[in-house]
């Protein structure tokens, strides 16, 4: 058995992204409690080298095999094991000394490493929502089978998780996920026809990576979050409500069967849910910014407009249809976001294409892991064909 005072060994999958870099800040601020065992990245080899030189993990891996020599040479004077390739990242996630795996990879790429970490019985700090979107039923079954704990890192799901602490088996009536509304909340359909990716990347409250920022602007991020919430908290689609809360101080709420509502509040800072996932059930003292009621004296709420932001309605449809439909939704979205970021398609066009894909892609009611792999591959091909 590990000494109770031994530092927790943490693997960060996606260490060069927004969540990964903030997680490293949390670790640096609590270096008597945590130690970096492994770091992985997709392409950002320069930052990965800098992180490895600072935190000196046991191993690092880069998904892009063409960058192996650059990574190896950049760390040649240090006793750090260096790996490359997608499979190597999945293998890193299951290494025996690791206590916590933070899955902060973007999109579908997080699925296989998360499965490997679950099968190795690791505690999962889940920031890769697409894993549960794509294969929620499979992930939940594996977590139960291998006794792996999943702690959500998304601010909304962390908020719900915190609201449920101490509630035992008290039945949930409704989960209320809050949304900022993104940078285009007040824009008309005519205005949305002409918005650019540069405008979409200017989120009013949160500092996030490009992909999730675009998803936030289109409300697809909130759509993915309702699907994730279904699996994390064992509720039905009818029990999940979205409300727009532009101040982003109430991160989400839980309504119980007696009508009581519990909410979790705080400044929009991802370091708080990251740290909570690392330390749960304990809370550590922090120097994070505190909310001041004298500065923001009003909270406002409004219904999401699913006519202007159709992606949220697509997510409800995919969640209710179940099977591989959420996987179809995710794959189509990843492609259209890539093309929008290149300014090859328009903001509203993303939803048009996704709707077309949902109608045309092959539906599988009871998918296996192989079905998810095939769905992701075929839908990406279909989506690209519809774009071109």
N, C-alpha and C positions, 0 to 999 in steps of 0.2 A: 504493500500500500504506500502511496506517496505521502511524504511528510506534509502535514497540513500547511506548513509555512513555505513550502516549495512554490516558486513562481509558476503561474499557469502558462503553459506553452501554447502560443497562438499561431495559427496559420491564416494568412490573409490572402484569399483568392481574389485577385483584382486590386492589388495594393496601390496601383498608380492612379486609380480613379478617385472620384470625390469622396466616396465612403472609405475607401482604403487609406487615403492620405489622412483623413480625419481620425480613423482608427489608430494610425501610428502616432498621432498627436496624443490620443488618450493613453496609449501605452507609454509614451515618453513621460507623460505627466504622472504616471503610476508605475514607474519602473521597478519598484520594490515588490509589486504584485504580479506583473506580467512580463513575459519575454517573447520575442518574435522567434518562432521556430522555422517558419517558411513564408516566402513571399512569391507571388506569381503575377504576371502581367501578360497582356496580349501582344502589344507592339511597342509600348513606350520603354524601350530598353535603357535610355539615358537616365530616366527617373528611377527605374528599377535598380540600376547600378548604384545610384546615389543612396537610395534607401537601404540597400544591402550593405553598403560601406558604413552607414551610420548605425544600423541595428544589428549587423553581423549575425544573420540567421544561420541555421544549420544548412539550409538549402534554398535555392531560388529556381524558378522555372519560367520560361517565356514560351507562349503558345506558338509564335511565329518561328519556325525552325531556321529560317534564313538569318535570324538574329543571334543564333547560338554562339558563334565565334565572337561577336561583339560583346556579348554578355560574359563569356568565359574570359576573354582578354581583359575586360574591365575589372574583373575580380581575381585576376591571376595571382595576386600577392596575398590573398586571404584564403583561409581553409574552408571555403563555402562550396558545397556541392552544387553544380550547375546542370540544369536539364532543359530540354526544349521539346516542343510538340504538345498538341492538345491532350494526348493520352498521359503525358508526364504530369500535367496539372491534376488530372483525376487521380493519379497515383500518389501525388504529394498529399492529397486530402485525407488519405487513410493511414499515414505514417503513425506508428505506435506511440511515440512520445507526445503527440499533439493532444491537448485538452479541449481546445475550442477551435472550430473552423468558422471563420467569417467568410461567408460566400457573398462577395461584392462584385462578382463578374457581371457583365452587361448581357441581358437577354438569354436566349436559349443555351448559350455556351455554359451556363452555370448548372445545367441539369445533371450531366454525368458526374462531375466532381462532387456534387451534393449527394448523389446516390452512393458514391463510394464512401464518403464521409459517414453517412448514415449506417451503411453496412459495417463500418469499423466501430460503430457505437459512439461516435463523437457527439459532443454538444455542438449544435449548429446555431450560430448567430446569423440568421437569414436576412440578408439585404437584397438578395436576388429574387424578386417577387415572381419573375417569369418561371422559376422552377415549379412553384405551386400552380401558376396559371396553366402551364403546359401539361403537367402530370400530377395534379393535386392528389388524386385518389391513390396513385401508386406511391407517392412520397409518404403519405400518411400511413399506408399499410406497412411500408418498410420501416418507418420510424417506430411503430408499435412492435414490429417483429424483432428489431435489433436494439430496442430499448434506447433509442437516440432521442435526446431532448432538442426541440426546435424552439428557439427564442427569437421572436420577430424584432428586426431592427428598423424597418419602415416606421416613421414617426407615428403614423395612424394606427398601425397594428401594435406597436409598443404601447401606445396610449390605451388601447383596449385591453391589452395584456395586463397593464398596471391597474386599470379599473376593475378587473376581475380578481386581482390578488385579494385573498381573504374571503372571497364570496362562496367558496366551496362549491356545492352543487345547486346554488340558487339559480333558478331558471332565467334565461335571458329572453326578454321580449323582443328587443331590437338592438342592433348595432348601428350607430350613427357615425359614418365616416365624414370628416370635414374636408373640404376642398377650398383652396385659395381662389379658384376660378381662373388662375393664370393671367398672363399679360393681355389676353384678348376678351376678358370677361364682359366688357361693355360694348364691344364692337358689333356692328350690324353684319348681316350676311354679305352685303355689298362690300363692306370694308374688309371682311375676312377673305374675299376673293383676291385681294391684292397684298396681303401681309407677306413679309419675307421671313426667311429662316433667321436672319439676324435679329429681327424684331421678336420672333418667337423665343429666342435664347435669352431674352432679358426678363427673367422671372422677377416679379415684384417682391418676393419674400425669401426665397430659398436660393442657395448657391449649390448647383448640382451639375452633373455631367450633361453633355449635349443631348444624348438620347432621352434621358428621363425628363429633361427640360422641355423638349418638344412634346413628349407624351403628356406632360402637365398642361401645356398650352392647348392641346386637343382634347383633354379630359380622358385620353386613353389610360394614362397612369392611374386615374381614379377607377376606371373600369377594371384594370388589372387588380387593383386593391380590393374591390368587392369580391372578385373570384378568390383571391388569396384569403380574404377574411372567412369565406365559406369553409375553406379547408382547415384553417388554423383554429377556428372556434366552433366548428361543428354546427353551423346554423344553415337555414334554408335561404334561398334568394329573397324570399318575401320578408325576411327578418333583417335585411341590410338596406339602409337608407343612406343617401348622400345628400349633404347640405353644403352650400357654398358659404364659407366663412372667410371673407377677404383678409382679415387681420392675422390669420394663421397662428393664433395663440391657443385656442382650444384645438387639440390635435385629434381627438375623436371622443366619442361618448358611448356609454352602455345604458340602455333602458331595461330595467328589470320588470318582472310581472306585477309588482305592486305599484308601478308607475314612477318609481324613483329613477333618476338619471344621474350617473356618475360621469364626470369629465376629467380628463387630464390636461392641464394647462402648462405652458412654458414658452420661452422664447423659441423661435424657429432656428434651432441649432442641432444638427444631427449628432454631435458628440454626446449629447445626453442619452438618446436611445442606444447608441453604440456602447457607451460605458455601462448602461443598465444591463444590456445583454451579456456583457463580460462578467458582471459582478452579481447578477441575480442569484438569490433573493436579497442581497445586501445593497445598500446605497452608500456611495462614497461622497465625502465632501468635495465640492468642486468650486472653481472660480468662474464657472460659466456665467454669462450675463443673466441677470434676474429680470423678471417682468415687473414693471412699475404701473400699477393701476392708475396713478395720477397722470401718467403720460398717455396711456390709451384707456380712456374711460368708457368707451362704447364698443360693444360687440354686435356685429350685424350678421344676419343669416338670410339666405335666399335659396330658392329651388334651382338646381342646375337646369340649364336650357338644353334639352336633348334634341331640339330641332336644329339649333346652330352647332351643337357639339354632339354629333351623332355617335361618336365612338363609345360614349357611355352606354347608349342604348344597345349597341352591338355587344358590349360586354355582358349586359344583363341577358341578352338573347343566348350568347355562347354559354353562360353559366347555367341557364335553364335547360338548354339542349344537351349539355354535358358531353360525354364521350370525348372525341378528339377535337370538338369544335373550339374550345379555348386555345388549343395548340394551333389550329388553323388561324385563329384571330391573331395570335402572337407572331407567327411567321410572316403573315401578310403585313402586319404593322412594322416589323423590323425592316422590311424592304422599303415600304413607302417612306418611313422616316429617313432612311439613308438617302433616298432620292430627293426628298424635300430639303435635306441639309445641303445637298448639292445644287439646290434651286432648279431641279429638273422637272418637278411637279409642284403644283400649288397646294396651299394649306387645305382647302376644302376638297381638293382632288384626292388627298390621302383617304378620306372617308369614302369617297365614291369608289375607289379601287378596292378598299377593304370589303365594302358591301358586295361588290361583284365577286370577290374571292369567296366569301362566306356562302354565296349561292352556288358556286361552281365546284368547289373543292369536294373531294370524296369524304363522306362522313362515316366514321367508325364508332358504333355505339359503345363497345367494350374494348378499348384499345389496350394492347400490350406495350411494353417498352419499345419493341421493334416498330410497332405501329406509329408511335410518337416520332421516332427517327425518320420513318418513311414520310409521314405527314409533313414534318418540317421541311424535308428536302423537296417534296413535290409542290408544296404550297409556295415556297420561294421561287421555284421555276415558273409556276402559274402566274404569280404576282408580277414577276419581271416581264413575262409575255404580255400581260395586260397593259403594262406601262409602255412597252416598246411596240 
